[in-house]
Amino acid sequence: MVVSRQALIDSRFATVVCAPIYSRGDRLSTQVPVGPDQGLKHDSCIMCDNLVSIQKVRLRDYVGSLTGSLASQLNRTLRSALDLL
């Protein structure tokens, strides 16, 4: 699973930059915990240190979304992982 922006998914570009989601995390400051409250089947982590570019055709199934404070936490974590603070 991956996290990406809807605006980019809807764009004319063939690829999107995504943050992968894994079912196991290491409690690093560059990981954001997510789970059933966000639509996932089990507790997982968004890995902001492992951004990847993938073809949009590989994004097939919508799973869930981030809102409110968790979306803000992901934004802060991405800035930290990319050293943009």
Secondary structure, DSSP 4 states (H G I P E B T S, - for coil): -EE--HHHHTSS-SEEEEEEEES-----TTEEEE-GGGT-SS-EEEETTS-EEEEGGG---------HHHHHHHHHHHHHHTT--
